């Protein structure tokens, strides 16, 4: 998976939603997604999110979530510059 210090994270209301959607995506052969612990910058508590590096992959994620009747949460863009991590909530 390409990195380059830039990536996107999709948050979910529950960790079960994230885990279930990720398992479906993985089972369908989509290897561009990663299941990760939600970074503390965007949410308190212990939860999971789905990480991806290409914004075009958001369409796949949205489509599969809709097929499973899973509501996706907020989408965030992360970028690392000069050793610092910057986060921006996207309006999509």
Gaussian input, Z-matrix of N, CA and C with variables (Angstrom, degrees):
# hf/3-21g

backbone

0 1
 N
 C     1     B1
 C     2     B2     1     A1
 N     3     B3     2     A2     1     D1
 C     4     B4     3     A3     2     D2
 C     5     B5     4     A4     3     D3
 N     6     B6     5     A5     4     D4
 C     7     B7     6     A6     5     D5
 C     8     B8     7     A7     6     D6
 N     9     B9     8     A8     7     D7
 C    10    B10     9     A9     8     D8
 C    11    B11    10    A10     9     D9
 N    12    B12    11    A11    10    D10
 C    13    B13    12    A12    11    D11
 C    14    B14    13    A13    12    D12
 N    15    B15    14    A14    13    D13
 C    16    B16    15    A15    14    D14
 C    17    B17    16    A16    15    D15
 N    18    B18    17    A17    16    D16
 C    19    B19    18    A18    17    D17
 C    20    B20    19    A19    18    D18
 N    21    B21    20    A20    19    D19
 C    22    B22    21    A21    20    D20
 C    23    B23    22    A22    21    D21
 N    24    B24    23    A23    22    D22
 C    25    B25    24    A24    23    D23
 C    26    B26    25    A25    24    D24
 N    27    B27    26    A26    25    D25
 C    28    B28    27    A27    26    D26
 C    29    B29    28    A28    27    D27
 N    30    B30    29    A29    28    D28
 C    31    B31    30    A30    29    D29
 C    32    B32    31    A31    30    D30
 N    33    B33    32    A32    31    D31
 C    34    B34    33    A33    32    D32
 C    35    B35    34    A34    33    D33
 N    36    B36    35    A35    34    D34
 C    37    B37    36    A36    35    D35
 C    38    B38    37    A37    36    D36
 N    39    B39    38    A38    37    D37
 C    40    B40    39    A39    38    D38
 C    41    B41    40    A40    39    D39
 N    42    B42    41    A41    40    D40
 C    43    B43    42    A42    41    D41
 C    44    B44    43    A43    42    D42
 N    45    B45    44    A44    43    D43
 C    46    B46    45    A45    44    D44
 C    47    B47    46    A46    45    D45
 N    48    B48    47    A47    46    D46
 C    49    B49    48    A48    47    D47
 C    50    B50    49    A49    48    D48
 N    51    B51    50    A50    49    D49
 C    52    B52    51    A51    50    D50
 C    53    B53    52    A52    51    D51
 N    54    B54    53    A53    52    D52
 C    55    B55    54    A54    53    D53
 C    56    B56    55    A55    54    D54
 N    57    B57    56    A56    55    D55
 C    58    B58    57    A57    56    D56
 C    59    B59    58    A58    57    D57
 N    60    B60    59    A59    58    D58
 C    61    B61    60    A60    59    D59
 C    62    B62    61    A61    60    D60
 N    63    B63    62    A62    61    D61
 C    64    B64    63    A63    62    D62
 C    65    B65    64    A64    63    D63
 N    66    B66    65    A65    64    D64
 C    67    B67    66    A66    65    D65
 C    68    B68    67    A67    66    D66
 N    69    B69    68    A68    67    D67
 C    70    B70    69    A69    68    D68
 C    71    B71    70    A70    69    D69
 N    72    B72    71    A71    70    D70
 C    73    B73    72    A72    71    D71
 C    74    B74    73    A73    72    D72
 N    75    B75    74    A74    73    D73
 C    76    B76    75    A75    74    D74
 C    77    B77    76    A76    75    D75
 N    78    B78    77    A77    76    D76
 C    79    B79    78    A78    77    D77
 C    80    B80    79    A79    78    D78
 N    81    B81    80    A80    79    D79
 C    82    B82    81    A81    80    D80
 C    83    B83    82    A82    81    D81
 N    84    B84    83    A83    82    D82
 C    85    B85    84    A84    83    D83
 C    86    B86    85    A85    84    D84
 N    87    B87    86    A86    85    D85
 C    88    B88    87    A87    86    D86
 C    89    B89    88    A88    87    D87
 N    90    B90    89    A89    88    D88
 C    91    B91    90    A90    89    D89
 C    92    B92    91    A91    90    D90
 N    93    B93    92    A92    91    D91
 C    94    B94    93    A93    92    D92
 C    95    B95    94    A94    93    D93
 N    96    B96    95    A95    94    D94
 C    97    B97    96    A96    95    D95
 C    98    B98    97    A97    96    D96
 N    99    B99    98    A98    97    D97
 C   100   B100    99    A99    98    D98
 C   101   B101   100   A100    99    D99
 N   102   B102   101   A101   100   D100
 C   103   B103   102   A102   101   D101
 C   104   B104   103   A103   102   D102
 N   105   B105   104   A104   103   D103
 C   106   B106   105   A105   104   D104
 C   107   B107   106   A106   105   D105
 N   108   B108   107   A107   106   D106
 C   109   B109   108   A108   107   D107
 C   110   B110   109   A109   108   D108
 N   111   B111   110   A110   109   D109
 C   112   B112   111   A111   110   D110
 C   113   B113   112   A112   111   D111
 N   114   B114   113   A113   112   D112
 C   115   B115   114   A114   113   D113
 C   116   B116   115   A115   114   D114
 N   117   B117   116   A116   115   D115
 C   118   B118   117   A117   116   D116
 C   119   B119   118   A118   117   D117
 N   120   B120   119   A119   118   D118
 C   121   B121   120   A120   119   D119
 C   122   B122   121   A121   120   D120
 N   123   B123   122   A122   121   D121
 C   124   B124   123   A123   122   D122
 C   125   B125   124   A124   123   D123
 N   126   B126   125   A125   124   D124
 C   127   B127   126   A126   125   D125
 C   128   B128   127   A127   126   D126
 N   129   B129   128   A128   127   D127
 C   130   B130   129   A129   128   D128
 C   131   B131   130   A130   129   D129
 N   132   B132   131   A131   130   D130
 C   133   B133   132   A132   131   D131
 C   134   B134   133   A133   132   D132
 N   135   B135   134   A134   133   D133
 C   136   B136   135   A135   134   D134
 C   137   B137   136   A136   135   D135
 N   138   B138   137   A137   136   D136
 C   139   B139   138   A138   137   D137
 C   140   B140   139   A139   138   D138
 N   141   B141   140   A140   139   D139
 C   142   B142   141   A141   140   D140
 C   143   B143   142   A142   141   D141
 N   144   B144   143   A143   142   D142
 C   145   B145   144   A144   143   D143
 C   146   B146   145   A145   144   D144
 N   147   B147   146   A146   145   D145
 C   148   B148   147   A147   146   D146
 C   149   B149   148   A148   147   D147
 N   150   B150   149   A149   148   D148
 C   151   B151   150   A150   149   D149
 C   152   B152   151   A151   150   D150
 N   153   B153   152   A152   151   D151
 C   154   B154   153   A153   152   D152
 C   155   B155   154   A154   153   D153
 N   156   B156   155   A155   154   D154
 C   157   B157   156   A156   155   D155
 C   158   B158   157   A157   156   D156
 N   159   B159   158   A158   157   D157
 C   160   B160   159   A159   158   D158
 C   161   B161   160   A160   159   D159
 N   162   B162   161   A161   160   D160
 C   163   B163   162   A162   161   D161
 C   164   B164   163   A163   162   D162
 N   165   B165   164   A164   163   D163
 C   166   B166   165   A165   164   D164
 C   167   B167   166   A166   165   D165
 N   168   B168   167   A167   166   D166
 C   169   B169   168   A168   167   D167
 C   170   B170   169   A169   168   D168
 N   171   B171   170   A170   169   D169
 C   172   B172   171   A171   170   D170
 C   173   B173   172   A172   171   D171
 N   174   B174   173   A173   172   D172
 C   175   B175   174   A174   173   D173
 C   176   B176   175   A175   174   D174
 N   177   B177   176   A176   175   D175
 C   178   B178   177   A177   176   D176
 C   179   B179   178   A178   177   D177
 N   180   B180   179   A179   178   D178
 C   181   B181   180   A180   179   D179
 C   182   B182   181   A181   180   D180
 N   183   B183   182   A182   181   D181
 C   184   B184   183   A183   182   D182
 C   185   B185   184   A184   183   D183
 N   186   B186   185   A185   184   D184
 C   187   B187   186   A186   185   D185
 C   188   B188   187   A187   186   D186
 N   189   B189   188   A188   187   D187
 C   190   B190   189   A189   188   D188
 C   191   B191   190   A190   189   D189
 N   192   B192   191   A191   190   D190
 C   193   B193   192   A192   191   D191
 C   194   B194   193   A193   192   D192
 N   195   B195   194   A194   193   D193
 C   196   B196   195   A195   194   D194
 C   197   B197   196   A196   195   D195
 N   198   B198   197   A197   196   D196
 C   199   B199   198   A198   197   D197
 C   200   B200   199   A199   198   D198
 N   201   B201   200   A200   199   D199
 C   202   B202   201   A201   200   D200
 C   203   B203   202   A202   201   D201
 N   204   B204   203   A203   202   D202
 C   205   B205   204   A204   203   D203
 C   206   B206   205   A205   204   D204
 N   207   B207   206   A206   205   D205
 C   208   B208   207   A207   206   D206
 C   209   B209   208   A208   207   D207
 N   210   B210   209   A209   208   D208
 C   211   B211   210   A210   209   D209
 C   212   B212   211   A211   210   D210
 N   213   B213   212   A212   211   D211
 C   214   B214   213   A213   212   D212
 C   215   B215   214   A214   213   D213
 N   216   B216   215   A215   214   D214
 C   217   B217   216   A216   215   D215
 C   218   B218   217   A217   216   D216
 N   219   B219   218   A218   217   D217
 C   220   B220   219   A219   218   D218
 C   221   B221   220   A220   219   D219
 N   222   B222   221   A221   220   D220
 C   223   B223   222   A222   221   D221
 C   224   B224   223   A223   222   D222
 N   225   B225   224   A224   223   D223
 C   226   B226   225   A225   224   D224
 C   227   B227   226   A226   225   D225
 N   228   B228   227   A227   226   D226
 C   229   B229   228   A228   227   D227
 C   230   B230   229   A229   228   D228
 N   231   B231   230   A230   229   D229
 C   232   B232   231   A231   230   D230
 C   233   B233   232   A232   231   D231
 N   234   B234   233   A233   232   D232
 C   235   B235   234   A234   233   D233
 C   236   B236   235   A235   234   D234
 N   237   B237   236   A236   235   D235
 C   238   B238   237   A237   236   D236
 C   239   B239   238   A238   237   D237
 N   240   B240   239   A239   238   D238
 C   241   B241   240   A240   239   D239
 C   242   B242   241   A241   240   D240
 N   243   B243   242   A242   241   D241
 C   244   B244   243   A243   242   D242
 C   245   B245   244   A244   243   D243
 N   246   B246   245   A245   244   D244
 C   247   B247   246   A246   245   D245
 C   248   B248   247   A247   246   D246
 N   249   B249   248   A248   247   D247
 C   250   B250   249   A249   248   D248
 C   251   B251   250   A250   249   D249
 N   252   B252   251   A251   250   D250
 C   253   B253   252   A252   251   D251
 C   254   B254   253   A253   252   D252
 N   255   B255   254   A254   253   D253
 C   256   B256   255   A255   254   D254
 C   257   B257   256   A256   255   D255
 N   258   B258   257   A257   256   D256
 C   259   B259   258   A258   257   D257
 C   260   B260   259   A259   258   D258
 N   261   B261   260   A260   259   D259
 C   262   B262   261   A261   260   D260
 C   263   B263   262   A262   261   D261
 N   264   B264   263   A263   262   D262
 C   265   B265   264   A264   263   D263
 C   266   B266   265   A265   264   D264
 N   267   B267   266   A266   265   D265
 C   268   B268   267   A267   266   D266
 C   269   B269   268   A268   267   D267
 N   270   B270   269   A269   268   D268
 C   271   B271   270   A270   269   D269
 C   272   B272   271   A271   270   D270
 N   273   B273   272   A272   271   D271
 C   274   B274   273   A273   272   D272
 C   275   B275   274   A274   273   D273

   B1=1.4599
   B2=1.5125
   B3=1.3366
   B4=1.4534
   B5=1.5114
   B6=1.3208
   B7=1.4549
   B8=1.5196
   B9=1.3181
   B10=1.4608
   B11=1.5223
   B12=1.3318
   B13=1.4545
   B14=1.5148
   B15=1.3380
   B16=1.4672
   B17=1.5254
   B18=1.3261
   B19=1.4610
   B20=1.5271
   B21=1.3149
   B22=1.4601
   B23=1.5226
   B24=1.3189
   B25=1.4514
   B26=1.5208
   B27=1.3223
   B28=1.4567
   B29=1.5235
   B30=1.3335
   B31=1.4597
   B32=1.5304
   B33=1.3125
   B34=1.4667
   B35=1.5205
   B36=1.3245
   B37=1.4623
   B38=1.5294
   B39=1.3344
   B40=1.4651
   B41=1.5308
   B42=1.3281
   B43=1.4641
   B44=1.5182
   B45=1.3425
   B46=1.4658
   B47=1.5231
   B48=1.3329
   B49=1.4733
   B50=1.5164
   B51=1.3198
   B52=1.4717
   B53=1.5250
   B54=1.3182
   B55=1.4699
   B56=1.5310
   B57=1.3212
   B58=1.4631
   B59=1.5286
   B60=1.3374
   B61=1.4672
   B62=1.5287
   B63=1.3271
   B64=1.4603
   B65=1.5264
   B66=1.3336
   B67=1.4733
   B68=1.5234
   B69=1.3248
   B70=1.4676
   B71=1.5302
   B72=1.3359
   B73=1.4744
   B74=1.5278
   B75=1.3149
   B76=1.4603
   B77=1.5274
   B78=1.3230
   B79=1.4631
   B80=1.5191
   B81=1.3408
   B82=1.4637
   B83=1.5316
   B84=1.3447
   B85=1.4579
   B86=1.5163
   B87=1.3036
   B88=1.4741
   B89=1.5258
   B90=1.3252
   B91=1.4649
   B92=1.5299
   B93=1.3346
   B94=1.4540
   B95=1.5243
   B96=1.3291
   B97=1.4623
   B98=1.5243
   B99=1.3379
   B100=1.4569
   B101=1.5204
   B102=1.3159
   B103=1.4539
   B104=1.5190
   B105=1.3326
   B106=1.4705
   B107=1.5260
   B108=1.3129
   B109=1.4608
   B110=1.5252
   B111=1.3051
   B112=1.4620
   B113=1.5249
   B114=1.3370
   B115=1.4716
   B116=1.5304
   B117=1.3274
   B118=1.4642
   B119=1.5297
   B120=1.3233
   B121=1.4681
   B122=1.5257
   B123=1.3303
   B124=1.4622
   B125=1.5196
   B126=1.3341
   B127=1.4557
   B128=1.5228
   B129=1.3142
   B130=1.4645
   B131=1.5256
   B132=1.2929
   B133=1.4573
   B134=1.5149
   B135=1.2994
   B136=1.4655
   B137=1.5179
   B138=1.3036
   B139=1.4489
   B140=1.5244
   B141=1.3171
   B142=1.4553
   B143=1.5224
   B144=1.3146
   B145=1.4518
   B146=1.5165
   B147=1.3265
   B148=1.4635
   B149=1.5178
   B150=1.3235
   B151=1.4663
   B152=1.5214
   B153=1.3532
   B154=1.4607
   B155=1.5192
   B156=1.3320
   B157=1.4628
   B158=1.5223
   B159=1.3243
   B160=1.4676
   B161=1.5245
   B162=1.3135
   B163=1.4692
   B164=1.5291
   B165=1.3262
   B166=1.4683
   B167=1.5304
   B168=1.3314
   B169=1.4648
   B170=1.5236
   B171=1.3205
   B172=1.4649
   B173=1.5252
   B174=1.3229
   B175=1.4688
   B176=1.5262
   B177=1.3317
   B178=1.4650
   B179=1.5258
   B180=1.3126
   B181=1.4583
   B182=1.5282
   B183=1.3298
   B184=1.4718
   B185=1.5277
   B186=1.3307
   B187=1.4636
   B188=1.5293
   B189=1.3196
   B190=1.4601
   B191=1.5319
   B192=1.3191
   B193=1.4658
   B194=1.5243
   B195=1.3291
   B196=1.4618
   B197=1.5302
   B198=1.3371
   B199=1.4680
   B200=1.5299
   B201=1.3375
   B202=1.4685
   B203=1.5300
   B204=1.3193
   B205=1.4689
   B206=1.5320
   B207=1.3414
   B208=1.4670
   B209=1.5241
   B210=1.3121
   B211=1.4592
   B212=1.5245
   B213=1.3346
   B214=1.4596
   B215=1.5209
   B216=1.3065
   B217=1.4558
   B218=1.5123
   B219=1.2970
   B220=1.4552
   B221=1.5280
   B222=1.3265
   B223=1.4637
   B224=1.5292
   B225=1.3153
   B226=1.4626
   B227=1.5148
   B228=1.3254
   B229=1.4639
   B230=1.5256
   B231=1.3243
   B232=1.4629
   B233=1.5171
   B234=1.3187
   B235=1.4597
   B236=1.5171
   B237=1.3240
   B238=1.4597
   B239=1.5291
   B240=1.3359
   B241=1.4669
   B242=1.5156
   B243=1.3070
   B244=1.4673
   B245=1.5263
   B246=1.3257
   B247=1.4543
   B248=1.5164
   B249=1.3223
   B250=1.4560
   B251=1.5241
   B252=1.3297
   B253=1.4714
   B254=1.5167
   B255=1.3420
   B256=1.4476
   B257=1.5281
   B258=1.3231
   B259=1.4543
   B260=1.5123
   B261=1.3382
   B262=1.4652
   B263=1.5199
   B264=1.3260
   B265=1.4644
   B266=1.5126
   B267=1.3306
   B268=1.4590
   B269=1.5265
   B270=1.3188
   B271=1.4711
   B272=1.5138
   B273=1.3139
   B274=1.4744
   B275=1.5048
   A1=108.24
   A2=116.65
   A3=120.63
   A4=110.77
   A5=116.71
   A6=118.12
   A7=111.18
   A8=117.83
   A9=123.01
   A10=113.92
   A11=118.42
   A12=120.90
   A13=114.55
   A14=117.76
   A15=122.12
   A16=108.83
   A17=116.17
   A18=119.65
   A19=109.95
   A20=114.56
   A21=122.16
   A22=108.83
   A23=115.23
   A24=121.38
   A25=108.59
   A26=114.76
   A27=121.82
   A28=107.25
   A29=115.87
   A30=121.51
   A31=109.49
   A32=115.68
   A33=122.08
   A34=109.78
   A35=116.27
   A36=121.53
   A37=111.24
   A38=116.44
   A39=119.57
   A40=109.84
   A41=114.99
   A42=117.93
   A43=110.78
   A44=117.26
   A45=119.76
   A46=111.98
   A47=117.40
   A48=120.49
   A49=110.60
   A50=116.51
   A51=120.77
   A52=110.60
   A53=116.22
   A54=120.85
   A55=110.16
   A56=116.76
   A57=120.74
   A58=111.33
   A59=116.96
   A60=120.04
   A61=110.56
   A62=117.25
   A63=119.97
   A64=110.72
   A65=117.43
   A66=120.02
   A67=111.00
   A68=117.23
   A69=120.67
   A70=110.19
   A71=116.78
   A72=120.89
   A73=110.26
   A74=116.26
   A75=121.25
   A76=110.44
   A77=116.28
   A78=121.05
   A79=113.05
   A80=116.37
   A81=121.10
   A82=111.92
   A83=116.49
   A84=120.24
   A85=114.88
   A86=117.53
   A87=120.51
   A88=108.91
   A89=115.61
   A90=120.59
   A91=112.24
   A92=117.25
   A93=120.23
   A94=113.10
   A95=117.06
   A96=121.56
   A97=110.33
   A98=115.60
   A99=122.21
   A100=108.39
   A101=117.00
   A102=122.18
   A103=106.60
   A104=117.02
   A105=120.85
   A106=109.96
   A107=116.24
   A108=120.87
   A109=107.36
   A110=116.26
   A111=120.18
   A112=109.59
   A113=117.37
   A114=120.27
   A115=111.53
   A116=115.23
   A117=120.23
   A118=112.20
   A119=118.84
   A120=120.88
   A121=112.40
   A122=117.25
   A123=118.61
   A124=113.89
   A125=118.02
   A126=118.38
   A127=110.13
   A128=115.08
   A129=119.32
   A130=108.92
   A131=116.55
   A132=119.75
   A133=111.87
   A134=114.91
   A135=121.14
   A136=109.69
   A137=116.07
   A138=120.39
   A139=108.85
   A140=115.10
   A141=119.85
   A142=110.19
   A143=114.41
   A144=122.63
   A145=108.28
   A146=115.25
   A147=120.68
   A148=108.10
   A149=114.46
   A150=122.58
   A151=109.05
   A152=116.21
   A153=121.74
   A154=108.43
   A155=116.82
   A156=119.68
   A157=114.38
   A158=118.08
   A159=120.56
   A160=108.81
   A161=117.68
   A162=121.49
   A163=111.43
   A164=117.81
   A165=120.84
   A166=111.63
   A167=116.62
   A168=120.51
   A169=112.26
   A170=116.83
   A171=120.13
   A172=110.93
   A173=117.60
   A174=121.08
   A175=111.05
   A176=116.81
   A177=121.48
   A178=109.13
   A179=115.69
   A180=120.88
   A181=110.76
   A182=117.11
   A183=121.16
   A184=111.37
   A185=116.18
   A186=120.77
   A187=111.20
   A188=116.67
   A189=120.41
   A190=111.01
   A191=117.83
   A192=120.89
   A193=109.86
   A194=116.47
   A195=120.56
   A196=110.64
   A197=116.63
   A198=121.18
   A199=112.06
   A200=116.01
   A201=121.38
   A202=111.93
   A203=115.87
   A204=121.32
   A205=111.49
   A206=115.27
   A207=121.89
   A208=107.46
   A209=115.32
   A210=119.97
   A211=109.10
   A212=115.25
   A213=117.63
   A214=108.37
   A215=114.58
   A216=120.42
   A217=110.81
   A218=115.64
   A219=121.25
   A220=111.10
   A221=114.09
   A222=121.92
   A223=107.05
   A224=115.47
   A225=121.18
   A226=110.19
   A227=114.79
   A228=121.94
   A229=107.16
   A230=116.17
   A231=121.88
   A232=108.65
   A233=115.15
   A234=120.22
   A235=108.71
   A236=115.33
   A237=120.20
   A238=108.29
   A239=114.45
   A240=120.70
   A241=108.52
   A242=115.88
   A243=121.84
   A244=112.40
   A245=116.08
   A246=120.90
   A247=115.24
   A248=117.76
   A249=121.12
   A250=109.86
   A251=116.17
   A252=121.56
   A253=108.41
   A254=114.92
   A255=121.66
   A256=109.03
   A257=115.97
   A258=121.82
   A259=108.96
   A260=115.69
   A261=121.15
   A262=108.69
   A263=116.18
   A264=120.35
   A265=107.89
   A266=116.55
   A267=121.08
   A268=110.68
   A269=116.12
   A270=119.32
   A271=107.43
   A272=114.09
   A273=119.68
   A274=108.42
   D1=128.58
   D2=176.99
   D3=-64.32
   D4=150.14
   D5=-177.08
   D6=-126.41
   D7=-69.98
   D8=177.62
   D9=54.86
   D10=18.25
   D11=177.24
   D12=75.27
   D13=4.87
   D14=-179.35
   D15=-125.11
   D16=130.78
   D17=178.84
   D18=-161.41
   D19=171.29
   D20=-177.96
   D21=-122.45
   D22=149.78
   D23=177.20
   D24=-132.18
   D25=132.31
   D26=175.65
   D27=-107.47
   D28=120.63
   D29=179.58
   D30=-93.05
   D31=157.73
   D32=-179.10
   D33=-132.23
   D34=161.13
   D35=-179.87
   D36=-67.51
   D37=-35.15
   D38=179.78
   D39=-134.34
   D40=156.05
   D41=178.54
   D42=-69.05
   D43=-29.76
   D44=178.57
   D45=-62.41
   D46=-38.47
   D47=177.40
   D48=-62.43
   D49=-45.24
   D50=-179.49
   D51=-63.07
   D52=-45.41
   D53=-178.29
   D54=-64.33
   D55=-44.66
   D56=-178.63
   D57=-63.91
   D58=-48.45
   D59=-179.96
   D60=-62.58
   D61=-42.46
   D62=178.88
   D63=-60.91
   D64=-42.83
   D65=-178.84
   D66=-64.17
   D67=-36.51
   D68=177.14
   D69=-67.26
   D70=-47.11
   D71=178.99
   D72=-58.50
   D73=-44.93
   D74=179.96
   D75=-63.32
   D76=-43.02
   D77=179.06
   D78=-64.13
   D79=-28.80
   D80=177.80
   D81=-82.47
   D82=-3.15
   D83=176.70
   D84=94.72
   D85=8.45
   D86=177.77
   D87=-81.99
   D88=103.70
   D89=-175.80
   D90=-96.65
   D91=2.48
   D92=-178.11
   D93=-83.72
   D94=-0.75
   D95=-178.27
   D96=-108.55
   D97=147.42
   D98=176.67
   D99=-129.07
   D100=140.67
   D101=172.75
   D102=-90.80
   D103=123.84
   D104=-176.80
   D105=-133.79
   D106=161.67
   D107=169.81
   D108=-70.55
   D109=136.27
   D110=-179.58
   D111=-63.78
   D112=126.60
   D113=179.53
   D114=-61.65
   D115=144.70
   D116=-176.67
   D117=-63.94
   D118=-22.05
   D119=179.59
   D120=-63.22
   D121=-26.45
   D122=-174.50
   D123=-112.11
   D124=-13.05
   D125=-179.34
   D126=-163.04
   D127=136.73
   D128=176.17
   D129=-84.97
   D130=159.08
   D131=177.16
   D132=89.56
   D133=-179.71
   D134=-177.18
   D135=-101.70
   D136=114.05
   D137=179.46
   D138=-149.85
   D139=176.03
   D140=179.26
   D141=-122.76
   D142=152.80
   D143=177.27
   D144=-135.65
   D145=169.95
   D146=175.77
   D147=-112.23
   D148=129.15
   D149=-176.61
   D150=-107.64
   D151=141.78
   D152=175.57
   D153=-152.06
   D154=158.59
   D155=-173.43
   D156=-105.90
   D157=-14.98
   D158=-178.06
   D159=-115.93
   D160=123.50
   D161=-177.62
   D162=-59.68
   D163=-25.74
   D164=178.44
   D165=-64.04
   D166=-25.07
   D167=178.89
   D168=-70.72
   D169=-14.55
   D170=177.35
   D171=-61.38
   D172=-33.52
   D173=177.93
   D174=-61.36
   D175=-41.46
   D176=178.23
   D177=-63.48
   D178=-47.57
   D179=-178.45
   D180=-60.53
   D181=-45.45
   D182=179.55
   D183=-62.57
   D184=-43.65
   D185=-178.18
   D186=-62.14
   D187=-48.29
   D188=-178.40
   D189=-68.05
   D190=-36.10
   D191=177.15
   D192=-63.41
   D193=-41.97
   D194=179.24
   D195=-63.93
   D196=-42.54
   D197=178.34
   D198=-59.58
   D199=-31.21
   D200=-178.12
   D201=-96.90
   D202=1.52
   D203=-178.79
   D204=61.12
   D205=38.96
   D206=177.92
   D207=-106.08
   D208=128.59
   D209=178.24
   D210=-87.66
   D211=121.84
   D212=177.14
   D213=-82.71
   D214=151.47
   D215=-179.75
   D216=-92.09
   D217=-141.85
   D218=-178.17
   D219=-78.40
   D220=152.65
   D221=177.15
   D222=-111.26
   D223=134.31
   D224=-178.71
   D225=-124.87
   D226=145.91
   D227=175.34
   D228=-108.04
   D229=128.08
   D230=178.38
   D231=-113.71
   D232=140.33
   D233=176.64
   D234=-143.71
   D235=135.95
   D236=177.92
   D237=-106.28
   D238=122.55
   D239=177.61
   D240=-134.35
   D241=132.29
   D242=177.24
   D243=50.14
   D244=40.30
   D245=177.36
   D246=78.71
   D247=1.05
   D248=179.34
   D249=-112.14
   D250=147.11
   D251=179.75
   D252=-103.73
   D253=126.39
   D254=178.21
   D255=-110.61
   D256=140.39
   D257=-177.07
   D258=-125.58
   D259=136.68
   D260=176.90
   D261=-135.28
   D262=126.91
   D263=175.26
   D264=-78.32
   D265=129.87
   D266=-178.41
   D267=-94.40
   D268=146.58
   D269=173.16
   D270=-102.54
   D271=99.62
   D272=-177.21
   D273=-124.75

